[in-house]
Amino acid sequence: MYFFIEALLVRKEGVDLPKTLKIDITDKVIGKFKDGHMELYSSKYLIGKFFFKDLNQTFQLADGYVEEDGRFYLLVNLHHEQSSARL
C-alpha cells in the first residue's frame, strides 16, 4: 500500500508538531460481503470488518485505522521513540 504525501514541516520555537498524521482513505476502501459481515479492504489489505445486525452497526478495524463520521482514516505515527538500547 503506497500513499504519496508531500509535506513541508517547519519547526518553530515553542511549537510542537503533531504526533500523528491522519490520512483520509475512504475513497480507497472496498467492502466484500462475507458470512454476515462485510470485510473492508484498502488496496488488497484487510483493514477491518463491518458488522450490521438488527440496525446495530459496529466496526472492527486493524491497528492504525479509525472510522469517524462514516470516513476511514489511516493513522501514521510521526514521532519515533528513542531506543533505550546502548550501542
N, C-alpha and C positions, 0 to 999 in steps of 0.2 A: 504494500500500500504506500503510495507516494503522494505527498502533498507539497506543493511548492509555495513557500511563504517568503515574501520579500519584506523584510522589516529592518528599519534602522533604529537601533536603540541607543539613545544618548543618555549617558549617566550625568545627572545634575547633582550638585552638592545638596545633601539632605533629602533627596527624593529617592525612594525605593522603587525598583522596578517590580512589576507584578511577578509572582512566583509561578503562576500557571497561565498558559495561553489556551483559550477556548476557541476551537475551530468548528464552525457550523458545517456538518457533513450530511445534513438532512437530504439534500438532492442526490447524494450518492448511496443512500440506504435502500436496499431491496428486501422485500418480505416474501417468504415462501411458506405456504401453509403446510403444517406437519402435525399430525396426531393431536388435534385440539388446541394448537397454539400456532403462532407464526414465528419462524426463525428470521432474525434480522441480520443482514449481511452488508458490509461495506467493502467494496471490491469483492474479493472472493472469501473474505474472512468473516466467520460467525462472530458477531459482536453482542448478540443478546437474543432474548425471546420476549414475545408479547403474548400475554395470556388474556383471553377475553372469555368470561364466564358469567352469565346472569347479570349483564351490564357492569360488572366489576372489571376494570382494566388495570393490569399491572405489567410493569416492565422488569425484566431481569437482565441487566447489562453487564458486560465484562468490565474489569477494572480499566479505568481511563476513559470511559464513555458515560455520558449522562443524557437524560431527556428532560427538557424544560419547555413547557407550553407547546408540546407537540413537535418540537425540533430536537434533533440529535446533535450532540457535540462530542468531539474528541478533545480530551484534556492533555496538554503537553507540559511537563514539568520543566521550567526554565532554569531552575537552580539545582545544581548538583551538590549533594552533601560531601564535605571533605572527608576523606578516609582517615580513620584514626590509626591505620597501619603505618609502621615506620619502615622506611627503606634502608 
